[in-house]
Amino acid sequence: MEALISQFTFLSDKALLDKDYDPFTIEDLMKLFEIESYKAWVAVELEQEKEVEAEITMQQAEDHFDWVMDNSLDDDDDDEFGHFEEELERMSKAETEMRYSEGAASSAIASSKVHSS
């Protein structure tokens, strides 16, 4: 396209300076501009179609992923996530109770030291 613009500039200057210039030369160049413009338009249209297809494919993949995740979490026979969640809760409660017991024991020791002094 840049070469066509350069050629058009050259021919335009020549048309202004040369009285014997053939105007059909610029017409031929304008046809080439039209062809190049059409090619660029088609390329943009194809690219846009590819983008739309990619978006559709991505949406289908996301929908499938969501379906798989929903089904894996809803499966009662093999509910690993639920078991994992329950185990984390048990561990959390045990740690909380242990820290509470340690805190209570530390308070009792500190309290007995204060009273014995």
N, C-alpha and C positions, 0 to 999 in steps of 0.2 A: 504494500500500500504506500509506503514511503517513497519507493521508486516511482510510482505513478504520480505522486504529488510533485516530486522533483521534475519529472517529465512535463507535467502540466504547467509548472512555473516556467520552465524553459520555453515551451511552445507559446505560452501567453506573452512572454517578453518578445519572442520572435514575431508574433502576430502584431504587436504594437509598433515594432520597428520596420518590419518588411511589408511593403505595399503589395507585393506579389504572393503573399502567404496564402496557402490553401486552407480554408476553414474546415475542410473535411478531416484534416489531420487531428484537430481537437475533438471532432465527433468520434473518431475511432478511439481516442484516448478516453472519452467519456463512456464509451461502451465497456472498455476495460475496467473503469471505475465501477460501473454497474455490476459487472461480473464479480469483482472482488468484494463488493458490498454484499452481494447475495451469498457468496461463500462464507463471509464472516457471520452473516445472519443465521445461516444454516448451522454453522459451528456453535453459535450461542444457543440455538434451539436444541441441538443434540445434547449439549452440556446441561441445559436446564432439565431435559428429560431424564438424564442420568441422575441428577440430583433428586428429582422426584422419586425415581425408582429406589434410590438409596434410602431416602426417608421412609418409604413404604416398607422396605426390607428391615430397616432398623425398628420401626414400630412393630412389625410382626415378631421380630426377635424379642423385643421388650415384652410384648404380650405373652409369648411363649414362656419366657423366663418367669414372669409373674404367675402364670398358670402352674409352672413346675414348683415354684416356691410355695404357692398356696396349697397345692396338693401334698407336698412333702410335710408341711406343718399340720395339715388336717388329718394325716394318716394316723389312726388310732393304734394300729397294730405295731407300728415301728416309729413311735414318737420319740426319737432321739433328742430332739430339741427340748421337749418337755422334761425328759429325764435329766438332761444337762442343766436346765433351769432349776429343777428341784434340788439337784446336788449343790449348785451354787448357793441356793437359799440355806440349805442345811449347813454348809461350810461357813457362811456368813453369820448365822445364828450361833454356831459353836464358837467362832472367833469373838463375837460380841460378848457371849457369856464368859469366856475365858478372860477377856480384858476387864469385864465388870468384876469378876472374882478377884483378879490381881489388884484392881483399883481398890476394892473393898478391903482386901488384906493389907495393902499399903496404908490405907487410912487408919485401920485398926492399929497397926504398928506405930504409926506416927502419933496417934492419939494416946497410946499407952506410954510412949516416951515423954510426951508433954505432961501427962499426969504423974509420972514417976519422978520428974525433975523437981 
